[in-house]
Amino acid sequence: MNEETTNLLQRILSIEQDIRDHLDRLGKKRFKWLSPEDPVRIKNLEKIAGHLHSVLNFLESQDDKPCFTEQKTKTLCLILEQMQKPCCISSNDAWEFADMLEIELIRLGDPVNIFMLLKAQQKADITDPHRWEKHFQGRDLDTLIDSYSCGKFDNCQHLLEARRFLEHLRQEQISEYRRDRAKAQLRGIYLGRMALMLALILPLLSYFYIAATWKDNLAYLLLVVLLSGAAGSILSHAFKLGKQPLHTEANDKTREQPLGIRSLISEWKVFIAQLVIGATSALVLFLIFKAGLLQIGGMKELGPEAYALIAFLAGFSEVYFIGILEKVGGNTGSSLR
């Protein structure tokens, strides 16, 4: 083992120990409930420490055979350089480092480890979106597996090909995880904004509802209607956004369409427009019932609470709004179609 490899092993061992010391300090911290740690970050730091330990094992077992000439450690050194201070590693960076080290394990793994990964691909679940057949031809996998015997591949080229195939599969999976994290963060931001909008609307709605009840003022009643329609639109959008999965399984055709990055980026502008649309729908139904074109339970005059509920439903449900308009169209001898 040359001096460069020895120094690299010492660096890996030092960083692994620093990470484990950091995790140990987190575990011993008092009053954890005052400042809880991100469990995902902790999980990925533990994963990083485990991967570094595996890298140590692979590097120590390497020799100077030709098959190892393609195993570069430059990318590993770059990753180690960014992990000098475990306490400064963010949750997202911890996830990235854990994924990058998995790639390094494929690049540095011995033939036995590579063979085991290939065999795992051979037995992958048919519903796995990242199984071998989704990206490559099955006969390539069979060729690589058949080229392995007695703890080694029959030539260095097959070992190199196996590494590159497995690395590509893992990179595809990592890319999907990145997209899912971005989608989850965007959805969280939008749901937070919706909650803030509701927190602003509800006190105003309550105030104007009380004022409309006491003073019988049409202006206050109109404000109740508009705010109720906007609140219904927000809730409808929040429910829809919350139900949509980040991705769908290959054999699942019944679930909602998955969220897309581009649609989420444009979601906020659509949401602002829907507030106005919800308020407008509420106003239209208010005018319909106020004019007596439709009645509920034979009542000619409705109270503020009834108008508020109708307005909320108008903003919440497009089907409800269109259904009311169709009834009005039928009563007037015309049709919306």
KEDO-233917 format. One record per residue: x, y, z of N, C-alpha, C in turn. Coordinates in pm, whole numbers, plus 50000, padded with zeros to 5 digits. Example, Ala and Ser with C-alpha at 12.3 -4.5 7.8 and 13.67 -1.06 7.14 Angstrom:
BEGIN
513194943150780512304955050780513204967050780 512854977550708513674989450714512905000350787 
//
This chain:
BEGIN
500864988150000500005000050000500895012450000 500705021549901501565033249891501175043949992 502015054349999501815064950098500535072850071 500205075049944498995082549910497745075349959 497705062249940496565054449987496485054550139 497645053750204497675054050351497125067250405 497515078350343497015091450385495505092550364 495035086950252493605087250224492835079150329 493365067750366492715059550469492635066950602 493685074250635493695081850760492665093050757 492535099550641491515110050628490115104450644 489875093250580488545086950590488245083050734 489225077050799489045072850938488785084751028 489495095751004489325107851086487935113851068 487465114750942486145120550916485035111550970 485215098450955484215089251011484105091051162 485255092351228485245094151373484605107451412 484885118051333484285131251360482755130551349 482275123451248480825122151230480205114451346 480855103751387480315095851498480365103751629 481405111851649481475120351768480355130751766 480095136251647479015146051633477665139751665 477425127851613476165120851641476055117251789 477175114051849477175110751992476815123052076 477335134652037476995147052109475515150352094 474975148051974473545150551953472705141552041 473135129052056472385119652138472415122952285 473465129652330473605133052471473095147052504 472615154152404472175167952426470965168352518 470985177752613469865179352705468755187652641 467565185852693466405193652648466255192852495 466255180552442466165178652297464875184352240 463825184552322462525189152273462525204052244 463475211652303463545226052276464075228852136 464995220452092465585222151959465815208351897 464725201951852464845188251799465685187751672 466475177351661467305175451543466485169451429 466905172451308466245166851190466555151951181 465555143251196465835128751192466365124051057 465985130850949466495127050817467995130050808 468395141450863469825145050864470615134850945 470105131251063470795121451148470905108051076 469815103851011469835091050938470895091250829 470995102250756471965102950647473395104150698 473595110850812474935111350871475375097350915 474445089850973474765075951009475085067650885 474335070350778474575063350652475955066850596 476335079650606477645083950558478755076850635 478615076350768479615069550850479755054850811 478625048350785478665034350743479335032650608 479025041750514479645040950382481155043250390 481585052750473483015055350488483725042950543 483075036050633483665023750688483805013150579 482805012350491482885002750380483985006650282 484135019850257485205024550169486565020750225 486725022150356487985018050421488305003450390 487294995150402487494980850377487904978150233 487254984950139487564982749998488964987749963 489344999550016490655005049985491774996550043 491554991350163492584983150227492784969850154 491724965050087491814952050019492294953149875 492484965649827492904967249689494374963649672 494714959849552496114957149518496444964349388 497544961249328497994968149207497674960449079 496674951849084496294944448964495704954048861 495784950748731495284959648627493824963448643 493024954348700491594957148712491324969148803 492294973148883492064984248973492564997548916 493134997548797493655009948742492565019948711 491335015448689490235024548657489545030048781 489955025848899489305030349021489985043049070 489415054249035489985067149072489455071349209 490315078249282489915083049416489795098149421 489925104849306489855119449306488485124249352 487415118149302486065122449343485825119749491 486375108649541486255105649683486945116449767 488115120849723488825131449796488035144449797 487365147549686486535159649681485375158949780 484765147149790483665145349885484175146850028 485325140850057485895141750191486235156150227 486675163750128487025177750152485815185750198 484635182050149483415189450183482785184650314 483335174150373482765168750496483685170650616 484535181050610485505183150717484835186450850 483705193550846483025197550969481605191750970 481405180251032480085173851033478975182651090 479315191151188478295199651250477745209951152 478485212751044478055222750946477355216450825 477215203350824476565196650711475055198150725 474425204150626472975206050630472255192950600 470955193050621470165180950595470235176950448 470135186750359470175183750216471565178850174 472625185250228473985180950195474255166850246 473735163750365473915150250420473315139850326 472135143050272471495133950177472365132150053 472885143650001473705143149880474995135149904 475655137750017476905130650046476675115550059 475575111850124475255097550139475065091050002 474375098049912474155092649777475465091849699 476295102349710477555102349636478495091349684 478465088649814479315077849866478835064149818 477535062849794477055050149737477625048049597 477765058849521478395057949390479865053949405 480535059949504481945056449527482115041749565 481165036449639481235022249676481165013249553 480365017549454480305009949328481635010949255 482225022949254483485024849183484665017649250 484605016449381485725010649456485484996249500 484244991549486483914978149535484704967149466 484964956449539485694945149481484764937049391 485294928049311484454920149218483314912649285 483554907649406482494900349476481324909549506 481624921749551480564931349582479794935249456 480514937349346479864940849220478964929349173 479424917249187478624905549148477344904849230 477434907649360476254907349446475244917849403 475724929649363474824940149315474134936049185 474884929349099474294924448974473224913949000 473494904949093472514894549127471254900749187 471424911449265470264918349322469414924349212 470064929449105469314934748992468554923748919 469134912048916468494900748848467194896748917 467124898849049465954895049126465114907049168 465314918549103464584930649139463084928949113 462294935449196460824934949182460414940849048 459424934748986458974939348854458374953348860 457924957548979457354971048994458414981649022 459664977549039460744987049067461014995448942 460835008848951461035017148832462495018148789 463415013448876464835014448843465475000648828 464674990848795465264977648770465994977948635 466834968148616467744967748502467004969048369 465914961648352465214961248223464604974648184 464434983748279463894996948248464915005748175 466185002148184467245010448127468115003148026 468314990048048469214982447962468564969247921 469194962547827468694949547783469074938747884 468154929447906468374918948004469574910147972 469874908347843470994899547807472334905347849 472414918847861473664924947910473924920748054 472864920448134473014916148273473434901448280 472814893148198473164878948197474624876848155 475074884748057476464883448011477454886748121 477164897548196478074901648304478084891348417 476914886248450476844876148557477564863348516 477404859348390478064847148341479584848748334 480054861248325481504863448315482204862948451 481424861148558481984860548693482164845948735 483314843148792483574829548841484714829848941 484544822449050485604820749151486104834149206 485174843349234485544855849300486064866749210 485974864849077486464875348987485774874248851 485834885448775485314885548638486414880648544 485994875448429486984869248340487944879248278 487564892348273488504902548228488124916048288 489064925248282488844938448342487734946248273 487534943848144486514951148071485114948048124 484854935548154483544931948209483334938148347 484384938748427484264945148559483964959948544 484664966448451484424980748427483004983148377 482534974848284481164976248233480144974448345 480364964648431479434962248542479354974548632 480514980448662480514992548745479715003748679 479945005748550479285016948481477775014648470 477355002448445475924999348442475285002348577 475894997348684475344999248819475375013948860 476425020848821476515035148853475395042948786 475115039648660474025046548589472685044148658 472415031948697471155028848765471025036648895 472125037348969472085044649096471925059649073 472565065048969472415079248938470975082748902 470315073848830468905076048796468045076448922 468325067449015467565067249141467835079849223 469075084249226469425096449299468725108549238 468665109049105467975120249038466505120549076 465885108849086464475108349126464305113249270 465225109349358465145113949497465275129149504 466155134749421466315149349419465035156249375 464415150849270463155156649223462085155749331 462015144349398461005142649503461225152449618 462495154749654462775164349762462375178449721 462665181949595462285195249547460765196849545 460065186449500458605186949498458035188249639 458585180549732458095181049870458315194849931 459475200949902459755214149956458835224749895 458625223849763457725233449698456305231949750 455845219649765454495217349817454375222749960 455405220550041455375225750178455305240950181 456045247350091456015262050084454625266950047 454015260749946452695265249902451625262750007 451675251050072450695248250177450865257950293 452105261750322452335271750427451755285250389 451915289050264451335301850218449815301450223 449255290050187447795288750194447305289850338 448025283650430447655284650571447725299150618 448745306450572448865320550609447705328650553 447335325950428446205333150368444915330350445 444695317750483443505314450562443535321350698 444735322050758444865328750887444525343650877 444765349550761444405363650740442925365350708 442385355850630440995356950586440005354150699 440285344050781439305339750883438935350750983 439895358351039439495369251129438635379751060 439005383050935438205392850860436805387450833 436735374750795435435368650769434575368550894 435175365251006434425364951133433915378951169 434785388851152434405402651187433235407451100 433365405750969432325410650879431035402550891 431155389650927429955381650949429175386951070 429895389651178429235395251298428625408851266 429375416951191428865430251156427635429151067 427645419850971426495418150882425285413050958 425495404851060424395399451141423765410251227 424585418751286424075429051377423495441151304 424165445451200423795458251138422965456651011 422815444350962422045441950840422525451150728 423845451350710424475460250612424865452150488 424405456550369424675449150246426165448850213 426875459650244428315460150215429055449450295 428705448150423429335437850505428985423850454 427745422050409427325409050357428115405450231 428335415450145429125412950024430555408850058 431125415250159432485411750201432525397550257 431475393750332431395380050383431365370050266 430585373150165430465364350048431805363049976 432465374349951433735374049879434815366549956 434895369050085435895362150167435595347250179 434315343650186433945329450193434325322150064 434085328649951434465322749823435965320949812 436725331049858438185329949855438675318749947 438065317650066438445307050161438145293250102 437005291750037436665279049973437655275349865 438095285349788439065282849682440405278349739 440825284549851442085280749915442025266349964 440945262950034440825249250088440775238849977 440045241949870439965232649758441345230049699 442105240849681443445239649624444375232149719 444235234749848445095228049947444825213049952 443545209149948443195194949949443745187949825 443605194449711444075188449586445595186949588 446285197349636447745196949641448235186549741 447515185249854447925175649955447715161249913 446715158649826446415144949783447355139949674 447905149149595448715144849481450025138549529 450355126549481451605120049522452795126449452 453985124249508455205129049444455505120949318 455155108049320455285099649201454345087849216 454045081349106453145069849109453925057149076 453425046049130454045033249100453685028948958 454515020548902454325016548763452995009548740 452535001748838451304993848820450095000248887 450205012848930449105019548999448495029848905 447315026448852446655035348756445485043048819 445255041048949444055046649012444325059449089 445565062449119445875073949202445865086849122 445945098249195446035111249131447315112049047 447285121148948448485123448870449575129248961 450825124748946451875129649034452195144349009 452745150749111453145164649098454345165749005 454405176748930455555179348845456255192048890 457565192648866458335204348908457815216948840 457605216348709457175228348637455785232948679 454885223248702453535227048745453565233148885 454455228148971454565233749105455145247849102 456095250249013456685263549003455625273848963 454715269848873453655279048829452445278948922 452485270449025451315268349112450905281149184 451875289249227451555301049307450755311249226 451135313449099450395322749014448975317748991 448845304648969447515298748952446685300449078 447325298649193446635299849321446095314049342 446905324149311446455338049325445255340649234 445315335449111444195337149019442945330249071 443115318549134441955311149184441275318249300 442035326049377441405333949483440365343449423 440765350149315439855359449248438695351849185 438995340349124437945332249062436945327449167 437465322949283436585318349390435685329349442 436255341349460435455352649506434405356549402 434785356149274433845359649167432695349549160 433025336649171431985326249170431025328249286 431575331649402430725334049519429795345849497 430315356349435429495368249409428365365149311 428675357149208427645353549110426505345849176 426825336049259425775328349326425015336949427 425705346149491425015355349583423945363349508 424305368349389423345376149311422175367349266 422465354849231421385345649188420375343549300 420865340449421419955337949533419325350749585 420055361649577419505374449623418385379149532 418525376249402417495380049305416295370749309 416395359549381415275350249391415155340849274 416205339849190416145330649076416135316049122 416715313649238416685300449301416385302249449 415725292149506415405292549649415835279649716 416145280549844416535268849924415455266250027 414795254750017413775251250115412595260750118 412325267250007411185276350001411415289750069 412625292250120412915304950187413215315750083 412485326750091412705337749997413915346150035 414185347350163415295355550210416235347050295 417495347150262418495339450335419285348450430 419795342450537420615349850632422075350050591 422905357750662424335358550630425035344950633 424615336250729425275323250737424995314650614 423775315350561423435307650441424215312850320 424265326150307425045331850196426525328250209 427035328150331428445324750351428715310350309 427805301050344427995287050305427895285150154 426925291850093426785290949947428035296449878 428535307649929429735313749872430945304649888 431045298550006432165289350030432125277649932 430945271749913430805260549820431105264749677 430735277149642431015282049507432515282749482 433275287249584434725287749569435385274249579 434775265349658435385252249684435165242449570 433965242449512433605232149415433175238149283 433925235149179433545239449044432255232549001 432105219949040430895212249003429655218749063 429745222949190428605229449257428245242449186 429245250449154429015263349089428335261548954 428865252448872428295250248739426895244248749 426695235548849425365229648869424305240248898 424655250148980423715261049010423415269048884 424465272048807424255279748684423365272148586 423525259048578422685251148488421225251348532 420995250948663419625251848713419005265248678 419785275848693419275289248658418995290048510 419905284248429419685284148285418435276548247 418185265248315416975257448288415715265048326 415765272448437414595280048482414265291648388 415295296748321415065308148231414865303648086 414785290348066414505285247932415705284847841 416905285047896418115284447814419055273947872 420185272247808421145262147852422545267847846 423425262347933424815266647931425615259647822 425015249447762425745241647662425375246047521 
//
